Amino acid sequence: MVAARRISPEAAEEIARTYYGVQAAAKRLAAEHDDTFLLTAEDGTARLLKISAGEAATDPVSFQTAVLLHLADAAPELPVQRVVATADGRPELTLGGGPRRLVRMTAWLDGQLLSGAMTGVTLRRSIGGTLARLSRALRDFDHPGAHRTHRWDLQNLGRLRELLDDLPDPEDWLRAELTACLDRFETVVRPRLAGVATQVIHSDFHGENLLTDGERITGILDFGDALTGPVAMDIGVAACYQLGAGSQPGSADLLGPALDVVAGYHEVDPLDDGDLELVAEFIVARVVARIIVSQWNAAREPANSGYLLRRTPQAIEHFAGLRAVRRDEIAGRLRAACPLEACP
């Protein structure tokens, strides 16, 4: 599939001016697929403009916009972006004259990206606790657009097998271990998911989608990968990105920081034993997806490869570290961090 043509900053400024009555300078922000811009007006007011290609509109309001509107009503205390309506009151608009483009403007959230911060126990537990509050706020929310899948949907991890042959030839151990993980998911994990409750989840709760003041999470960004799935998947994704975080160089405890995230979640939205077993699986699954999908996307869009591959070396390093740890060992450490008898 050919990547969609990029929208220029000048075109973004015209869209903001024409449809929103906003006169502002546009600066492109790095993004995986969408055209995303920081808009800064002369008075310093900042907004975010996102122009998506091909987002399905199965409802008068698209899924991502509906999520933000729901959270504004259901959980106004959560630090998420607020939708800015068009000049004629619409929460979003569709551009024609070529490939369909969905446009959404939101308020801008200031703060430091979590990816650029040193994380300690308190901050890592805030990651989990914030995710838990988000999960609870979305538990009764549904939308036709939520019932979808994409390359990062770990519920369908086995589908990534078809991408392996298109990747740059990895070391023999890496290809063999990635294949083994895909096999395990299909034979062990996927059958377990059949009876697991699902809801709308963020599914991309990592450092470049979160803001922090150094002690707590102060902003939740980018619902572009949200879909319907088990909360254990959301937790596994968030925990995956804290593997080894804040550890001393050479530390053997790769898992320790990730456990803080899960424990923080458990304090707010208690998990059961089955949840913890799935979290263990999804931590590894997300590392596998990071290695495969990032390289596959980079091959499709070489001009954006620097951004797309920015975390791939770290993912391979973490995957190598996880090779020696059995899933039941990970689940055991999760149980120790989230004692079930402490559940209210």
N, C-alpha and C positions, 0 to 999 in steps of 0.2 A: 504494500500500500504506500502511495506517495504522500509525503508530509504535506499538510495544507500550506498554502502560501502565507507568509508572515505579513501581518499588518504593520505599517510603519508608524513611528511616533507621531508624524504629522497627520496621518489618517486618524489615529486615536484622538488627537486634539480636536479634529473636526467632528468626530462622533460625539465627544463630550460637549462641544459647543452647540451642535445642531439639535441633539436630542435631550440634553440635560440642562442646557443653558449655563454650562460651566466653562469659563474661560481659564485654561490652565495649561502649563507646560507638561508634556508627557515624557517620562523616562521608562524605557523598557526594563522589566525585571526578569531575571532568569526563571524559566518554567519548563516543565517537561514537554508539554504540547501546546497549551493555550498561549495566546498573546496577552501578556499581563503588563500593566503600566501603572506607575505611580504618577498621579496627577497633582501638581502643586500650583495653586492659584497665587496671584500676586500678594494676597493678604496672608499667605502662608498656610492656608487650609489645604490639607492633603486628603486625597481620596484614592481608591483603587479601582481601576477599570480592567475588567477581564473580558476578553473576546474569545469565545470558544467556537470550535469548528465541529459541527455535526452532533451537538448534544441533543438527545432525543427529547422532544416535548410531547409527552403523552398526557399532559394535563395543561390547563390554561397557564399555570405557572410551572416552570421546569423544576426538577427535583432539587438541585442545589439551592435555588432561590427559596423554594418552599421550606427547606431545612432551616435556613437563616430566619425566615419569617416565623416559623414555629418556635424557634429558640428565643426570639425576641419576646414572644408572649409567654411561653411556658417556663423559661429560666432566664429572666432578664439579668440575673446576677452573673451569669456565665460571660466571660470576656470574649465574645465573638463579634465579628464585623456586622454592622447593621446595613440593611439594604437602603440605597439611595434611589428614590423613584425618579423616573424621567420627568421632563417638564409637564407632560400631560397625565402624570400620575401612575404610570405603569411600573411594576417592580423590575421589569427587564424588557428587552426588545430584541427583535429578530431582524437582521440585515439581509436583504436580498441582493439581486444583481450579480449572482455568481453562487459559489458554494454557500450554503446556509451558515450564518454566523449568529450566535446567541451572545448578547451583550448584557453585562451586569455591572453596575457601579455600587460600591460599598464604601462605608466610612473606612478611614485608615487607622489602624491600631499602631501606636508607637511602642517601642520597646526593643530590647536586645533579643536577637534570635537565640534560642536555646543552644543551637549548634555551635555558637561562638562563646558559650559560657562554660566555666568549670562547674561540674555538678558534684554536690555532696549529698549525703543521705537525705537531708531535709528537702532539697530541691527534687531529688528523684522520687521521693514519696509524694511530693506535690504533683508530679507528672501523673502518677497513678490515681491520686485522689481527684484531680481535675477530670481525667478521663472517666472516672466512675460517675461523677456528677453529670457529665455530658451523656453518658449511657442512660442514666436514670431519666434525664430530660427527654431523651428520644424514645423511650420504651413504649410509649403509646402513640408514636407518630408513624404514619405510613403514607406512601405516595406511589403511584404506578411506576415512576422512574426509578424507585429504589430496587426493584426486582430486576437487576441487571448483573452483568459480570464484566470483567476486564482483565488485562494481563496480570494485575497485582492482586486479583481475587484469590486468596490462598485456599478457598474452598475447592478450587479447580486447579490445584498445583500441578496435577498430573499432566495437564495440557501443555505445560512448558517443555515437555519431552520433545515436541515437534520443533522447538526452537534450537535445541542443542546443536544440531547439524549445521546451523547457520552461523554459529559463533566462531570467533577466532579460535584456532585449535588450542585448548588448554592443556596443561600437564596431564599425564595419564591418570594420576591419582585423583585429580579434580574432576575429570569427566566421570570416572568410575564412582566416586563418592556422590556426585550430584545425581547420577542415575540411580544409585542405591536409595537415596532419599526420596526420589520420585516414586520408586517402586514401593517403599514403605508407606508412603502417603496413600497410595491407591489401595493397598492390601490391608492396612491397619487403621489409618486415620479416617479415610473417607467413609467407611461403613459406620464409624462411631457418630458421624455428623448427622446421620439420618434422623435420629430422635432428639436432636439438640434444639432448644429454643433459639429463635433468631429475632433480630430487630434491626433497625437502621443503625449502622456503626460508621465511624469516621474512616477507619481502615488505613490511615496514613499519619498516625500520631507520632511524628518524629521531630527532631530538633529544628528543621527548617520550616516547620508549620506551627511552631510554638514560640511564644515570647516569654521572657522571664525578667524579673528584677534581681535575680541572683539567689533568691530564697524560695520563690514560688512561681507558678505559671501565671502570667498576666495577660496572655492572649492566645486564642486558638484560631488558626488560619486554614484556609483551603480545604473545602469539603468536596473537592473534585473527584476523589476516589471513593466517596461514601457509597454504601450499598447495604443490602440486607444480608446479615451474617450473624454468627455467634459472637457474643461479647468476648469469649476466649481468644478469638482471632484478633480483635482490636487490642487486647491486652498483650498478646504475644508480639504484635508489631511494635507497640510502644516499648516493651521490655527489650526487644531485639536491639534497638538503637542505643541502649544503655549498656550493652555488653562491654565490660572492661572500662567503663567510663570512670574517670577520677582515680583509677588504680595507679599504683606506683609502677614505673617501668619494670618489666620483667615479672610482674605479679602473675601468679598462677591462677588467681581467682577471677576468671573471665565472667562467671555467672553472677558473682556477688552484687554488683551494681544493678543488674537487671532485676534481681529479687526485690530490691527496694521499691521499684516501680509497681510490682505486683502486690507487694504488701500494702502500699499506699492505696491501691485500688480496693483491696479487700477490706480495709478499714471503713470505707464509705459504702461499698456495695458488695457484701460478703459473697465469696465464691464457695462452691462445694468441691468435693474431691474430683468429680468428673471434669469440672471446669479447669482445675489445676493440671490435670493430665493433658488436656487439650492445649492449655497455654504452653506447656513444655514442647508439644509438637509444633505449635505455630511459631515459637521463637526460632526453631531450626528452619521451619518452612520459609519464613521471611528472609532469612539469610540466603537460602537457596534462590529464592525469587530475585533478591537484590543482585546476585551474580549473573543470573541468566537474562532477566528482563532488561537490565541496564545496558548490557552489551548488545542485545538484540535491537533495542531502541537506537543506540548509537550507530549501529550499522545502517539503519534506515534514515537517520538524520545526522550525517557526519558533521555538519556545520555546528550542531549543538552538542557534539560528543564530549566536550570538556565538562559541561554541566551534567550530562547524563551519566558519565563515568566517574564523577567526583568521589563517590563512596565505594566504588567497586573494589579497589585494593584492600580497604578495611574489611569489606564483607568477606573477601577470600581469606584474609588473616583470621577473622572470627570463625569462619567455617573450618579452617584447619584446626583451630583450638577446640572446637566442639566435637571433632571426630572421635576424641578419646572419651567422651562423656555419653553414657547411655541415657535414653529418654527417661527411664525410671529413676535414674539418679537426679536428673533435673527436676522431675516431679517430686521426688523426696525432699529436695532442698526448698521447693516451693511450699510444700506442706509445713516444713519447719518455719518458714518465714510468714506463713498465713495459717496459724493454728486454727483448725476447724472448731475446736471447743470454745474459741473466743467469739464465735459468731453470735449475735444477739438473737 
